[in-house]
């Protein structure tokens, strides 16, 4: 079982992947940290392909991806995770991630008899974007504060 720590770029993206030279089943673990409360994680994966008998065949099959939280005592708590293969492979935890240490496991196996396999993916962490209504409430509140302070400083208004 391979274990890798992910590093994110300034845009919140981290790449990951594995090459398994020998055939068989594999579980790879990727660890990462979240610094900002309510970060949303979203990932996608592609599997390698091999030219064999005049066809490009997938050389790896991913059967599951599971997010987990790493607790203070180093134990792991599985998180509800969506693993969608309807259009490529996409995965994400159902809920936002709060500050802390996390990871996910990729479970799969080589897909071609007697051959190794590979896959590569991207994980993105994004902070939530406020809804337009939140900005509207902020502007109304600032406007009311401005009106209240203007009324107190202007003697002509009473």
Wavefront OBJ file of the C-alpha trace (Angstrom):
o trace
v 0.000 0.000 0.000
v 1.553 3.298 -1.149
v 1.078 6.496 0.890
v 1.734 9.970 -0.548
v 1.317 13.491 0.884
v -0.236 15.932 -1.589
v 0.993 19.503 -2.109
v -1.471 22.092 -3.424
v -0.597 24.970 -5.763
v -1.856 28.547 -5.322
v -5.119 27.720 -7.094
v -5.855 24.824 -4.723
v -4.935 21.974 -7.097
v -2.848 18.891 -6.349
v -1.952 16.117 -8.769
v -1.619 12.472 -7.801
v -1.168 9.133 -9.483
v 0.444 5.737 -9.352
v 2.206 3.296 -11.617
v 1.940 -0.344 -10.609
v 4.504 -2.358 -12.567
v 3.181 -5.744 -11.481
v -0.357 -7.059 -11.911
v -2.752 -7.290 -9.008
v -4.977 -5.362 -6.587
v -3.814 -2.092 -5.013
v -4.859 0.429 -2.372
v -3.057 3.778 -2.574
v -3.434 6.425 0.131
v -3.073 10.194 -0.367
v -2.872 12.585 2.602
v -3.446 16.353 2.703
v -4.189 19.198 5.117
v -6.941 21.809 5.021
v -6.124 25.237 6.469
v -9.450 26.986 5.817
v -12.787 25.999 7.332
v -15.486 24.902 4.886
v -13.238 23.907 2.000
v -14.844 21.839 -0.708
v -12.811 19.015 -2.262
v -13.422 17.682 -5.753
v -11.337 15.272 -7.769
v -11.121 13.454 -11.065
v -9.049 10.491 -12.252
v -8.074 8.975 -15.595
v -6.693 5.497 -16.043
v -3.792 4.632 -18.316
v -4.307 2.896 -21.633
v -2.144 0.352 -23.393
v -2.000 -0.418 -27.125
v -2.676 -4.136 -27.350
v -4.000 -6.221 -30.271
v -4.807 -3.100 -32.344
v -6.865 -1.511 -29.527
v -6.265 0.995 -26.754
v -7.317 -0.817 -23.599
v -7.542 0.546 -20.063
v -4.646 -0.922 -18.073
v -6.074 -0.109 -14.655
v -9.520 -0.352 -13.099
v -10.470 1.883 -10.165
v -13.225 0.324 -8.057
v -13.539 2.957 -5.322
v -12.249 6.169 -3.776
v -12.947 6.922 -0.109
v -12.211 10.168 1.812
v -11.297 10.035 5.493
v -10.394 12.440 8.326
v -7.176 11.812 10.248
v -7.985 12.224 13.952
v -5.566 13.588 16.603
v -4.675 10.038 17.691
v -3.820 9.134 14.040
v -6.971 7.006 13.664
v -9.113 7.500 10.571
v -12.803 8.284 10.284
v -14.393 7.584 6.890
v -16.356 10.469 5.354
v -19.432 10.126 3.149
v -17.947 10.143 -0.351
v -19.426 10.285 -3.834
v -17.633 8.084 -6.384
v -19.127 8.677 -9.838
v -18.083 6.789 -12.972
v -20.919 7.905 -15.279
v -18.645 10.285 -17.254
v -15.053 9.596 -16.355
v -14.145 9.127 -12.711
v -15.136 11.924 -10.323
v -15.106 11.877 -6.531
v -15.764 14.231 -3.623
v -16.744 14.184 0.050
v -20.430 14.997 0.588
v -19.751 17.683 3.213
v -17.278 20.574 3.358
v -13.934 19.889 5.029
v -13.044 21.921 8.112
v -9.452 22.703 9.154
v -7.541 19.500 9.799
v -5.808 16.524 8.236
v -7.519 14.375 5.634
v -6.841 11.788 2.989
v -8.410 9.439 0.503
v -7.747 5.928 -0.689
v -7.850 4.740 -4.285
v -8.781 1.064 -4.615
v -8.293 -0.795 -7.851
v -6.410 -3.384 -9.820
v -4.603 -3.857 -13.068
v -7.045 -4.571 -15.863
v -4.936 -6.496 -18.390
v -3.804 -10.056 -17.834
v -0.192 -10.196 -16.651
v 0.461 -6.441 -17.059
v 0.856 -3.483 -14.721
v -1.252 -0.353 -14.779
v -1.386 3.339 -13.987
v -3.732 6.206 -13.200
v -3.434 9.957 -12.641
v -5.731 12.510 -11.098
v -6.325 15.993 -9.775
v -7.779 17.073 -6.416
v -9.049 20.627 -5.984
v -9.778 22.408 -2.689
v -12.000 25.463 -2.986
v -13.351 27.860 -0.383
v -17.078 28.541 -0.638
v -18.181 31.560 -2.657
v -20.805 33.719 -0.904
v -24.244 33.870 -2.516
v -25.339 37.179 -4.120
v -27.955 37.581 -1.363
v -25.141 37.660 1.204
v -23.520 40.595 -0.594
v -26.894 42.363 -0.856
v -27.473 42.035 2.902
v -23.963 43.359 3.555
v -24.544 46.416 1.349
v -27.942 47.139 2.969
v -26.350 46.898 6.426
v -23.478 49.235 5.498
v -25.985 51.646 3.954
v -28.095 51.692 7.129
v -25.000 52.299 9.260
v -24.017 55.183 6.970
v -27.518 56.665 7.186
v -27.562 56.374 10.978
v -24.152 58.051 11.358
v -25.150 60.843 8.917
v -28.317 61.593 10.891
v -26.309 61.912 14.122
v -23.715 64.275 12.655
v -26.066 66.564 10.691
v -27.795 69.149 12.964
v -30.159 70.228 10.179
v -31.867 66.834 10.162
v -32.869 67.086 13.753
l 1 2 3 4 5 6 7 8 9 10 11 12 13 14 15 16 17 18 19 20 21 22 23 24 25 26 27 28 29 30 31 32 33 34 35 36 37 38 39 40 41 42 43 44 45 46 47 48 49 50 51 52 53 54 55 56 57 58 59 60 61 62 63 64 65 66 67 68 69 70 71 72 73 74 75 76 77 78 79 80 81 82 83 84 85 86 87 88 89 90 91 92 93 94 95 96 97 98 99 100 101 102 103 104 105 106 107 108 109 110 111 112 113 114 115 116 117 118 119 120 121 122 123 124 125 126 127 128 129 130 131 132 133 134 135 136 137 138 139 140 141 142 143 144 145 146 147 148 149 150 151 152 153 154 155 156 157 158
